[in-house]
């Protein structure tokens, strides 16, 4: 499957958009860079972003405390398992480098 770009569209109040654009300009970021950073953190389960979102959900009563706790526990358990069994990206890259050196015909 080809990696094609897709648009994500949503609406906000005009004042929010103006404040957002001003803050982006102040921070030297574009909308694309901002949202890519947020998506990377969200999908990558960045602990700082997930703590913020958990607090946000608590304040806005989006999920129960039990649901938020389960999510946090699941993320912690997944990290433990990943650390125990998975290889880091650089380790995987090293394995492919070693295989390529030992078997250049592959």
C-alpha positions as CSV (number, residue, x, y, z in Angstrom):
1,X,0.0,0.0,0.0
2,X,1.4,3.4,-1.0
3,X,2.0,5.9,1.7
4,X,-0.3,8.7,0.6
5,X,-1.0,11.9,2.4
6,X,-4.5,12.5,3.8
7,X,-6.1,15.6,5.2
8,X,-7.5,15.9,8.7
9,X,-10.0,18.7,8.9
10,X,-11.8,20.1,12.0
11,X,-13.3,23.3,13.0
12,X,-12.4,25.7,15.8
13,X,-13.6,29.1,16.9
14,X,-12.1,32.0,15.0
15,X,-10.3,33.3,18.2
16,X,-8.8,29.9,18.8
17,X,-7.4,29.8,15.3
18,X,-5.9,33.3,15.6
19,X,-4.3,32.4,19.0
20,X,-3.1,29.2,17.6
21,X,-1.5,30.8,14.5
22,X,0.1,33.5,16.7
23,X,1.6,30.9,19.1
24,X,2.9,28.8,16.1
25,X,4.6,31.9,14.7
26,X,6.1,32.7,18.1
27,X,7.4,29.1,18.4
28,X,8.6,29.1,14.8
29,X,6.5,26.2,13.8
30,X,4.0,25.4,11.0
31,X,0.6,23.8,11.5
32,X,1.9,20.7,9.7
33,X,5.0,20.4,12.0
34,X,2.8,21.0,15.1
35,X,0.3,18.4,14.2
36,X,2.9,15.9,13.1
37,X,4.7,16.3,16.4
38,X,1.4,15.8,18.3
39,X,0.5,12.8,16.3
40,X,3.9,11.2,16.7
41,X,3.7,11.7,20.5
42,X,0.2,10.4,20.7
43,X,0.8,7.3,18.5
44,X,4.2,6.8,20.1
45,X,2.6,7.0,23.5
46,X,4.9,9.8,24.7
47,X,4.4,9.8,28.5
48,X,4.4,13.6,28.9
49,X,1.6,13.9,26.2
50,X,-0.4,11.0,27.7
51,X,-0.2,12.6,31.2
52,X,-1.5,15.8,29.7
53,X,-4.3,14.0,27.9
54,X,-5.2,12.0,31.0
55,X,-5.5,15.3,33.0
56,X,-7.5,16.8,30.2
57,X,-9.9,13.9,30.2
58,X,-10.2,14.0,34.0
59,X,-11.0,17.8,33.9
60,X,-13.5,17.4,31.0
61,X,-14.9,14.2,32.4
62,X,-14.3,12.3,29.2
63,X,-13.4,9.0,30.8
64,X,-13.8,7.5,34.3
65,X,-10.8,7.3,36.6
66,X,-10.8,3.6,36.2
67,X,-10.6,3.8,32.4
68,X,-7.7,6.3,32.6
69,X,-5.9,4.1,35.2
70,X,-6.3,1.0,32.9
71,X,-4.9,2.9,29.9
72,X,-2.0,4.1,31.9
73,X,-1.3,0.6,33.3
74,X,-1.6,-0.9,29.8
75,X,1.0,1.6,28.5
76,X,3.4,0.8,31.4
77,X,3.0,-2.9,30.8
78,X,3.5,-2.6,27.1
79,X,6.7,-0.6,27.7
80,X,8.0,-3.3,30.2
81,X,7.3,-6.0,27.6
82,X,8.9,-4.0,24.8
83,X,12.0,-3.4,26.9
84,X,12.2,-7.1,27.9
85,X,11.8,-8.7,24.5
86,X,12.1,-6.1,21.7
87,X,15.2,-4.7,20.2
88,X,15.7,-1.0,19.8
89,X,15.7,0.4,16.2
90,X,19.5,0.8,16.2
91,X,20.0,-2.8,17.4
92,X,17.8,-4.0,14.5
93,X,19.8,-1.9,12.1
94,X,23.0,-3.4,13.4
95,X,21.7,-6.9,12.9
96,X,20.9,-6.1,9.3
97,X,24.3,-4.6,8.8
98,X,26.0,-7.8,10.2
99,X,23.8,-10.0,8.0
100,X,24.7,-7.9,5.0
101,X,28.4,-8.1,5.7
102,X,28.3,-11.9,6.2
103,X,26.0,-12.6,3.3
104,X,26.5,-9.9,0.6
105,X,24.6,-12.0,-1.9
106,X,21.3,-11.7,0.0
